[in-house]
Amino acid sequence: MDLETSRERSGGEGCLVVALRMPVRIVVLVLVVPVRMVWDALVVAGRFLGDTVLRPMGRALAWVGRAVFVWPFVALWRWVLVPLGTALRWLGAVLVVVPAGALYRWVLTPLGHAAVWMYARVLTPLGHGLLVVPSVWLYRWVLTPVGHALAWCGRGLVAVGALLVAGIGAALYWTVRVLVVWPAYAVWRWVLAPVGRVLGVVAREAGAALGHAWRVAGYVSLAVGRALAALFRWTVVEPARWLYRTVLAPVGHAVRDAVLRPVAEAARAAGRVARETLRLVRTTARQARRDVRRALLGDPGTAGEQGDREVKGARAASGAYAPAGPCGNGMSGASWGNRAGTCAQGERPTGR
């Protein structure tokens, strides 16, 4: 069975996990089976409805939609709008395009040619004689000399303005230099620079003194710290170390050797005994279950031999806690009963 196979494979699991696995699986199975059955029923009902109701209804609705919306519009486009558009195009060509083409060819084109001939032959010579010649004469003999005179006057005015600006700028430059720059330079050279040098020397000396004092204070602090550390060591650390080394350590060793270690050994021995007992109980229960199965279902003879081998392995692993059988192999009474009191091949009964 799958349960037995999984249990044999997971030999390192505890008995509590093995005992709780089957109830948990049963509860989950009881809870999941109704949900799965309802889901399968809904799937089958949905497929039946889709095949028998929804798909035919969809096809009918699609046919009705085509009959109500698509086919009337197709017929209207094919039998009404297309002929009407063809007739309107023919009427537009007959009533608009042909008259417009005749008007353009026989009326507008001759008028345009006449207008071009009049512009080239009449208006151009007339405009040249009445406008261009007087304009050229006026520009050459009147406007050009007047422009040159105005340009010369402008250059003179610009030169005069430049001279005035240069004079005013020079006057302002020398005024600012005499009234501002030279006094400021004198103050900087003869007052601020000496004072700054004096202040720099004072600041440098003060910084050097501060650094020296800082280093001396460091040495003093180091000496005081070492003195306090030595005082603490000789008043607290050394007595505590002597107390631990001469009193507490021997007492702790004695307590460990006399109390804690025997208690730990006893606890470990009890744990080993409990583990071996649980292992023997599991092995015996497994053998009893297989015996019941063989008695009820007729299990082949190889299963009994496999169970004997498992019991033999469990007895051998138990060490001093497994009693020796008549064949000297640590076999249990159940195995002796399965073998009908006989020893395996190559084994001899041991003396009592």
Salt bridges, closest charged atoms under 4 A:
GLU4 OE2 - ARG289 NH2 3.08
GLU8 OE2 - ARG290 NH2 2.54
GLU13 OE1 - ARG21 NH2 2.24
ASP40 OD1 - ARG36 NE 3.10
ASP51 OD1 - ARG55 NH2 3.57
GLU238 OE2 - ARG233 NE 3.29
GLU238 OE2 - ARG241 NH1 3.61
ASP257 OD1 - ARG256 NE 3.45
ASP257 OD1 - ARG261 NH1 3.59
GLU265 OE2 - ARG268 NH2 2.44
GLU276 OE2 - ARG279 NH1 3.80
ASP291 OD1 - ARG294 NH2 2.67
ASP308 OD2 - ARG339 NE 3.87
GLU310 OE1 - ARG290 NH1 3.14
